[in-house]
């Protein structure tokens, strides 16, 4: 019996899932759907913010000077180490290169539908099992009619960093300065000579505070 599996997203989790599914053929038959034109998920850097060329929300929160806050020795897949010449804390470009190399090494691209969005995942209940209807469409040709296929299982690997969480801050609507979320932060020159308050002191808050300080007049990092 062959089990058809839909993998949504070709970032780190999606590529790893696809690598293990495709080594267990013909038990599993996998298809991966990725809305970007390349693999890498959140590690695909772009200067764009807001929406992309297709009108879709920008997925990545990468900023220009970002380095990982975990060492490569911890982040690497067990059977695919990083290049030895790289430092422990790599740049986002190195992380993207690593994932693209992983996809090449295990010949995964042939299972991935790039520039393709999944519009609907719908369960179909039967007496003895549940099947999943996946409706998807290509972004390269907007006139193409969406396609619906049936799968036995779905692995959702689209990450959880693409939708910014913006808390309700009393008085924020009265603030006359610039308000931006870390999801839309790209480079420190945007804040040249300005006084900047970074709200939040977790990993991204601390890192962006340091990055912004290279250009800003004054930076306050607040919990």
HELIX and SHEET records of a PDB file:
HELIX    1   1 UNK A   12  UNK A   22  1                                  11    
HELIX    2   2 UNK A   41  UNK A   43  5                                   3    
HELIX    3   3 UNK A   72  UNK A   75  1                                   4    
HELIX    4   4 UNK A   92  UNK A  105  1                                  14    
HELIX    5   5 UNK A  109  UNK A  111  5                                   3    
HELIX    6   6 UNK A  172  UNK A  174  5                                   3    
HELIX    7   7 UNK A  182  UNK A  184  5                                   3    
HELIX    8   8 UNK A  188  UNK A  191  5                                   4    
HELIX    9   9 UNK A  203  UNK A  212  1                                  10    
SHEET    1   A 4 UNK A 112  UNK A 113  0                                        
SHEET    2   A 4 UNK A  28  UNK A  33  1                                        
SHEET    3   A 4 UNK A   3  UNK A   8  1                                        
SHEET    4   A 4 UNK A 153  UNK A 156  1                                        
SHEET    1   B 3 UNK A 116  UNK A 125  0                                        
SHEET    2   B 3 UNK A 130  UNK A 138 -1                                        
SHEET    3   B 3 UNK A 147  UNK A 151 -1                                        
SHEET    1   C 2 UNK A 195  UNK A 199  0                                        
SHEET    2   C 2 UNK A 218  UNK A 222  1                                        
END                                                                             
